Amino acid sequence: MCARLEDAGLTLRDLCEDDRRGVYSVITDAGRKRYAETEPTYCAVLRTALDKAASDPEARRGGRRRPRRLT
């Protein structure tokens, strides 16, 4: 995913000066612009999905079935 964002010019790689094994993914100006354009849609879709999950009793249980009562 990072490579695709970099190929699209939305991020760039920056080496960590303290640890040569580390690489940062830095958002570019184009990436910030794309983020600003897509944030409202992302938030609306996420809100809809979370509202739907909150109203689903099974989802609130984490998809787990109710434990059976032992008699």
C-alpha positions as CSV (number, residue, x, y, z in Angstrom):
1,M,0.0,0.0,0.0
2,C,2.8,2.4,0.8
3,A,4.4,1.8,-2.6
4,R,1.1,2.6,-4.3
5,L,0.7,5.8,-2.3
6,E,4.3,6.7,-3.2
7,D,3.8,5.9,-6.9
8,A,0.7,8.1,-6.9
9,G,2.8,11.0,-5.5
10,L,0.8,11.1,-2.3
11,T,3.7,10.1,0.0
12,L,7.4,9.8,0.0
13,R,9.9,7.7,1.9
14,D,12.2,9.3,4.4
15,L,15.0,7.4,6.2
16,C,15.1,7.6,10.0
17,E,18.4,9.3,11.0
18,D,18.6,7.5,14.4
19,D,17.9,4.0,13.1
20,R,19.0,3.2,9.5
21,R,16.5,0.3,9.4
22,G,13.6,2.7,9.9
23,V,11.7,4.4,7.1
24,Y,9.0,7.0,7.4
25,S,6.2,7.5,5.0
26,V,5.7,11.3,4.7
27,I,2.5,12.8,3.2
28,T,3.2,15.2,0.3
29,D,1.2,18.4,-0.6
30,A,-0.7,16.3,-3.1
31,G,-1.4,13.7,-0.5
32,R,-2.8,16.4,1.9
33,K,-5.0,17.7,-0.9
34,R,-6.3,14.3,-1.7
35,Y,-7.0,13.6,2.0
36,A,-8.9,16.9,2.3
37,E,-11.0,16.0,-0.8
38,T,-11.8,12.5,0.5
39,E,-12.2,13.0,4.2
40,P,-15.9,14.0,4.1
41,T,-16.9,10.8,2.2
42,Y,-14.7,8.6,4.4
43,C,-16.2,10.0,7.5
44,A,-19.8,9.6,6.2
45,V,-19.2,6.0,5.1
46,L,-17.5,5.2,8.5
47,R,-20.3,6.8,10.4
48,T,-22.9,4.8,8.5
49,A,-21.1,1.6,9.1
50,L,-20.6,2.2,12.8
51,D,-24.3,3.3,13.2
52,K,-25.4,0.1,11.5
53,A,-23.1,-2.0,13.7
54,A,-24.3,-0.3,16.8
55,S,-27.9,-1.1,16.0
56,D,-27.1,-4.8,15.3
57,P,-27.4,-6.9,18.5
58,E,-25.0,-9.6,17.2
59,A,-22.4,-7.0,16.2
60,R,-22.6,-5.5,19.7
61,R,-21.7,-9.0,21.1
62,G,-18.7,-9.0,18.8
63,G,-20.3,-11.7,16.6
64,R,-20.3,-14.2,19.4
65,R,-23.3,-16.3,20.1
66,R,-24.9,-16.1,23.5
67,P,-23.6,-18.7,25.8
68,R,-26.0,-21.6,26.5
69,R,-27.3,-22.0,29.9
70,L,-26.4,-25.1,31.7
71,T,-29.4,-26.8,33.4
